[in-house]
């Protein structure tokens, strides 16, 4: 039985990855310090002999006994509300955490996939974003702690690949959504659903003309799995190129939830907030044979059913 270590295992994406690799017949070792993760996301796996859990901070030395075939590094605060509140931890997990895990991959001769992000493109000057684009990032702005942590993560991963011969894979994740997102995550989708269900104002920043491209979590996990099993070591965008303005997206949530008390409210646009975001997924199609299959209408319906159970209404 192949063994895989998944960091950030109790988080939104990490927990779905644990499920997928259990389903694929792997022995899964989940690791999380629960800084932003929720143990509830993986509780259903605890009775399984194919799953074990380590409560550990990957910025400290990481030891896993026995053989290890794969490492998926998904530990990191990922929403603005988290990384603005925890800037040092965000930088440390991108730098020290990645360094520790690459060292483990080297020692175990394991293949390692690191979770990078579309935020490495910053507020892009080309559209849609191709992997060859170097980005437009403010390293000393409020978002720099996350953007630069991920840019460093990519750089050190490539260094371990070229200098030490470690088998590495780099995924650039675009906006993803689905069940197990935190209700108070701070990102657009959980904020919109929570506010709409409670009958509050849906917070739209700026005039809502900025765009995002939302990918359902099952599609993303499929892309991650295919990239891990591929022979491609350079970054690959995984996301849904179906672009929509934030205002239009909020209106779709309003229509789905149908709470007459909920309305749009507008606030100032945060500093360095990207004005456009859309992945060019040509590489994913050609190299991995991957493209998203879940429509936004279907994905939002599944996500709404989850948030209905999670959101507390006074």
ZADRENLO-693719 format. One record per residue: residue in one letter; y negated, x, z negated of N, C-alpha, C in turn. Coordinates in steps of 0.1 Angstrom, whole numbers, plus 5000, padded with zeros to 4 digits. Layout:
AYXZYXZYXZ;...
This chain:
X501250085000500050005000498750095000;X497950075010496650155011495750114999;X495050214994494150184983492650204987;X491850104983490450114987489550094974;X488550174973487550164963486350094968;X485849984962484649904966483649914955;X482549974957481449984947480549864949;X479949814938479149694939480049574940;X481249584935482349484937482049344932;X481149344922480849204916479649144922;X479049214932477949154939478249064950;X477249004956477448904967478448964978;X478049074984478849124995480149194990;X479949274979481149344973482249254970;X481949134964483049044960483748984972;X483048954983483648904995484549015002;X484049135001484849245006486149264998;X486049244985487349254976488349144981;X487849024983488748914988489348955001;X488549015011489049045024490149145023;X489849255016490849365015492149325008;X492049244998493249184991494049105002;X493349025010494048945020494649035030;X494049155033494649245043495749325038;X496149315025497249385019496949515012;X495649535009495249655002495349644987;X495549754980495249764966493749794964;X493049704958491649704957491149754943;X490349854943489749904930488249864931;X487849764923486449724922485749804912;X484449844915483649924905482249864905;X481749834893480349774892479849804878;X478549824877477949834863477249704859;X477349604868476849474865475349474863;X474649564869473149574869472649444876;X473149414888472749294895473949214899;X475149264897476449194900476749094889;X477749004892478148904883479648904882;X480248924871481648934869482348814874;X481648694873482248564877482648574892;X482048654900482348664914483748724917;X484248794908485648854910486648814899;X486248724890487248684880488548634885;X488448564897489648504903490648614907;X490248744908491048854912491848924901;X491348904889491848974877493348954875;X493948834877495348824875496248894885;X495648944896496449004907496749144904;X498049184906498449324904497849414915;X497349354926496749434936495249474934;X494749424922493349444919493149504906;X492249604905491849654892490349674892;X489749674880488249674879487849784869;X486849864874486149964865484749924863;X484349914850482949894847482350034847;X481550074857481050204858479850214867;X478950304863477750334870477950454879;X477850434893478250534902477250654903;X476150634896475150754895475750854885;X476750814877477450914869478750954877;X479351064872480551124879481551014881;X482151004893483150894896484450954897;X485450904888486850954889487750834891;X488550834901489550734903490950804904;X491850774895493150844895493950804907;X494850894912495750854923495150874936;X495950834946495450854960494450744964;X493550774973492550684978492450694993;X492450585000492450595014491050565020;X490350465013489050425018488050405006;X486750425009485750394999484650315007;X484250205001483150125006482050124996;X480950184999479850194989478750084991;X478849984983477949874984477149854971;X477149954962476449944949474949974952;X474049874949472649894950471949764948;X470849764940469949644941469549624955;X469549494960469249474974468149374976;X467649304966466549214969465249264963;X464149234969462849284964462649264949;X463049144944462849114930463549214921;X464649274926465449364919464949514920;X464749554933464349694934462849724931;X462049614930460649634925460749644910;X461649574904461849584889462549704884;X463449754893464249874890464149984900;X462950034902462750134913463550264911;X463650314899464350444897465850424899;X466450314893467850284895468250274910;X467350214917467550194932467650324939;X466650414936466650544942467850624938;X468250614925469350694920470750654926;X470950524928472250474934472250514949;X471150514955471150554969471350704971;X470850784961470950924962472150984954;X472050974941473151034932474450954934;X474350824935475550744937476350774950;X475550784961476150824974476750964973;X475951054967476451194966477751194958;X477851134947479051124939480251074947;X480050964954481150904961481550984974;X480651044980481051134991481851254986;X481451304974482351404968483751354965;X483851234960485151174958485951154971;X485251114982485851094995486351235000;X485551334998485951475002487251514994;X487251494981488351534973489651464976;X489451334979490651244981491051234996;X490251305005490451285019490451145023;X489451065018489350925021488250905031;X488350795039487350755048486350675040;X485050695042484050625034483050555044;X482750425041481750345048480650325038;X479450355042478250325034477450215039;X476850135030476050015033474650055034;X474150075047472750085049472149955052;X470949945057470249825059469249825070;X468849715075467849705085466549745080;X466349765067465149805061464849955065;X465850025070465550165074464550165086;X464450045093463550035104462150005099;X461949965086460649935081460049815088;X458749825090458049715098458049765112;X459049715120459349785133458249775143;X458149875151457249875163457949845176;X459249835175460049795187460949675183;X461249585193461849465190462749425202;X464049385200464749395187465049545184;X465649565172465849695167467149755171;X467149875178468349945182468550055172;X469850105172470250205162469450335165;X469050355177468350485181466850485175;X466350365171464950365166464850425152;X463950515150463750585138463050515127;X462350405131461750325120460250355118;X459650265111458150265107458050235092;X458350335084458450305069457350375062;X456850305052455850365042456650415030;X456850545029457650605018457050585004;X455750565003455050554990454650414987;X454950314996454650174993455650114984;X455449994979456349924970457849914974;X457949894988459349884993460050014996;X459250124995459750264998460950304989;X461050254977462150284968463450244974;X463450124981464750074987464950135001;X463850135009463950185023464350335023;X463650415015463950555015465350595008;X465750514998467050524992468150515003;X467950415012468950395022468850495033;X467650545036467450645046468150775042;X467950805029468650925023470150905023;X470550785020472050755020472650785034;X471950755044472450785058472450935060;X471351005056471251145059472351225052;X472551195039473551275032474951235037;X475151115041476451075047476751155060;X475751165068475951245080476151385077;X475451445067475651585063477051605059;X477651515051479051535046479951525058;X479551445068480451425080480451555088;X479251615090479151725099479451855092;X479151875079479351995072480752005066;X481151895060482451895053483551825060;X483251765071484251695079484851565073;X484051505064484451385058484351265068;X485351185069485351075078484350965072;X483350935079482250845074481950745084;X481450625079481050515088479750465081;X478750425090477450375085477150245091;X476950145082476650005087475249975083;X474449925093473049875090473149725090;X473049675078473149525075471849455077;X471849355085470649265086470849145077;X469849065075469848955065471148875066;X471748875054473048805053472948695042;X473748595043473648485034475048415032;X475248345022476448265019476748245005;X477848185001478248164987478248294979;X477948284967477848394957476548464957;X475548424965474248484964473648434950;X472948514944472348474931471248374933;X471248274925470248164925468848214925;X468648314916467248374914467148514921;X467748524932467848644939466448694944;X465548604947464248634952464148644967;X465248654974465148654989464948514994;X464648495007464248375012465248265010;X466448285014467448175014467748125000;X468148204991468348154977467148094971;X465948144974464748094968464547954974;X464647934988464447804994465447704989;X466747734988467747644984467447594969;X467147694961466947664947465747574945;X464647604952463347534951463547394957;X464247384968464447254975465347154966;X466347214960467247134952466547084940;X465647174934464847134922463647044925;X463347024938462146954942460847024940;X460947154941459747244939459147284953;X458047354953457447404965458247524970;X458647524983459347634989458347744993;X458447854986457447964988457648035001;X456648015010456548085023455448185022;X455748315024454748415024453948425037;X452648455036451848455048451748315054;X451748315068451748185074453148145079;X454148225075455548195078455948235092;X455048305100455348345114456248465115;X456448535103457348655104458748605106;X459548685113460848645117461948715109;X463148645108464348715103465548665111;X466648725110467848695117468948685107;X469448565105470448545093471848545098;X472748625091474148635095474948575083;X475948495086476748435076477748545071;X478048545058478748645051480148675057;X480848575062482148595068482148675080;X481048655088480848735101480548875097;X479748895087479349035083480649105078;X481449045070482649115064483549155076;X483749065086484549095097484049225104;X482649235106482049345112482249475104;X482149465091482449575082483849625083;X484749535083486149575084486449645098;X485949585108486149655121485549785122;X484349805117483649935117484450035109;X484949995097485750095089486950145096;X487550055104488850085111488550155124;X487350165128487050225141486950375140;X486650435151486450585152484950625153;X484050535151482650555153481950595141;X481250715141480650765128479150745128;X478550705139477150685139476750545134;X475550525130475150385125475350275135;X475750165130475950045138475249925131;X474449855139473849725134474949615133;X474949545122475749425121474849315116;X474649215124473749105120473849005131;X473148885129473148785139471848785146;X471848805159470548815166469748685168;X470248575163469648445164468348445155;X467248475161465948505153465248365151;X464648355139463848235135462748275126;X461648205127460448225118460848175104;X460248235094460548195080460048055078;X458948015084458547875083459547775089;X460047805100461147725107462347715098;X462747835092463847845084463747755071;X462547765065462247675053462347535057;X461947495069461947355073463447305076;X464247405080465747365082466347345068;X465947425058466547405045466047265039;X464747235041464147105036464946995042;X465246995055465946885062467346875057;X468046985055469346985050469446935036;X468546975027468646935013468146785011;X467046755019466646615019465946565006;X465446664998464746624986463246594989;X462846464988461446424992460346494983;X460746544972459746614963459446754968;X460346814975460146954980459246964992;X458247054991457347075002457147225004;X456547265015456247405017454947445010;X454947565003453747624997453647765003;X452347805005452147935011451448025001;X451948155002451348264993451048385002;X450348474996449948595004451148675007;X451148735019452248825024452348945015;X453548985010453649115002453349235011;X452949335005452649465012453849515019;X453649555031454649625040455749525044;X455649395042456649305045456849305061;X458049325066458249335080457949205087;X457249225098456749105106457849045115;X458749135119459849085128461149155123;X462249095126463549155123464649085131;X465149165140466249115149467149225153;X468449225151469349335155469649325170;X469649445175470349465188471749495185;X472749415189474149435185474949475197;X474349535207475049585218476249685214;X475949775205476949875201478149795194;X477849705185478849635178479749555188;X479149505198479949435208480849525216;X480249645220480949735229482049815221;X481649865209482549955202483549875193;X483149765187483949695178484549565183;X483949515195484349385200483949275190;X482749295184482349205173481049135177;X480949005174479748935174479848815165;X478748765159478948655150479448525156;X480248445148480848325153480448205145;X479848225133479448105125477948075128;X477747955133476347905136475547895123;X474247905124473347895112473547755106;X473647655114473847515109475047505100;X476147565105477447565097477347655085;X476747765087476647865075475747805064;X474647745068473747685058474447565051;X475247495058475947375052476947435041;X477647535044478647595034477847655022;X476747715025475947785015475247675006;X474847565012474247455004475247394994;X476447384998477447324990477647414977;X477547544979477647644968476447634959;X475247624964474047624956473947494949;X474447384954474447254947475147264934;X476247344933476947354921476347454911;X475547544917474947654909473547634903;X472747554910471347534907471247434896;X470647464885470447374874469147294876;X469347164875468147074878467847004864;X466547014860466146954847466146804848;
